[in-house]
Amino acid sequence: MNTREATQKYRLNQWIEIIKECRSSGQTISEWCAEHDVNTYSYYYWLKRVRTAACESLPDISTGNSPFVPVTIPVNTAEADSVDQGPSPDILLRFGSVTLELHNNASATLIENTLRALQNVR
């Protein structure tokens, strides 16, 4: 790491702390900046830089190296017994009104693509 990169990283870390302090103050950004003699344009510039750095540090989901997190979903047996539409799924995921059923014969590609699509569901 050269001097320029070290300086940028140092300033970024300083501004991360400034932004955290401003957000936790309960004041508006304008009020906080005026009270702490911070130019609001500088604040928003660094806020953009902090957000950009945060996004760049996220793992790239297009490489296929994203980690899978095991999920345990309790099954309501009364509800499962009332629905008899073929073999029961090996995995059942519910997102609000959406239900996703996965069976053991589902391809790894299908499961991977489905989970990637679900990352964008809010």
N, C-alpha and C positions, 0 to 999 in steps of 0.2 A: 504494500500500500504506500503510495507516494504522499507527499505533504499535502497536495491539493485534495486528494481523496480523504485523508485524515481530517482536514479542516472542514470539509463538507459534512462528513459523518458527525463531527463534534457539534457543528451548528444545527444539524438535523436533530440531534439528541437534545440540544438546548431548547429548540422550538417545540419538540414533543412535550417537554416538561411545561413550557409556557402555555401551550394549548390545553394540556390537562388542567393546569391551574385555573385558566380562564373558564373552562367548562364546568369545573367543580365549584366555582365561586357563586353560582346562582344569579350572576349579573348577565346583562346582555353583552355581546362582544364589544359594542361601542362603549358602553359604560366601563367595562373592565379595561379596555385599551386606554381610555381617557385617564382613568385612575392610576394606571401603571405606566403612563407616558410611552405607550406603544402605538405606532402608526397602524391604523386599521388595514391599510393596503399591504403593509408588511405582514400583518397577521394572516390575511387571506392568502398572500403569496406563499407563506410557509405552511399554511394549512394544506394548500394544494400540493406542495412538495412532500409533506408528510404522508398524505393520502397516496400519492404516486409511489413513494418508497414502500408503503405498506402493500400496495397491489403488486408491485414487482417482487416482493418477498414471498408471495403466495406460491404454492406448488402449481406447476403447469399441469392442468388436467388433460391436456391433449397428448401428453407423453405416455399416459397409461400407468404412471407410477404413483397415482394417488392411493393413499392407504384406505382400506376398508375398515369400518368400525362395526363390530358385532352389535346387533340389536336384539334384545329379548322383548318380545311382545306377548303379554299374557292373553290367552285365548279365553273368551267368554264361552264356556261349554254349552250353555243354554242357547245362545245365538248360533253356535256352530252346528248343533243338533237340528235346529229348525230349518237350516238351509241344506238340502240334499240335492246337489246338482252335479253329480259325478264324484270322482275321487277327490279327497280333501287335499288342499295344497300343502306343500312342505314348508312354505314360507307365506305368511299372510301379513301384508303391511297396510295400515290405514292412515290416510292423510285427510282428515276432515271427512268429506263425503266420498272420497275416492278410495277404492280398495284395490290393492295389487296382490295377485296370487301368483306364486312361483312354484313350479314343480321341479323335481329332481332331473327331469329330462330336458329342462330349459338349457339352451346353449350358453356357454360362458360369455360369448359376445353379446347375446341378448340381455343377460343379466348386467353386464358391464355398461352397456349403452343405456339401459333403463335407470341404473343407479346414477349415471352421469346426468341424465335428464332430470332426475329427482333433486339433484343438487340445486337446480334453479327454481324449484317450487318453494313458494313462501307461504 
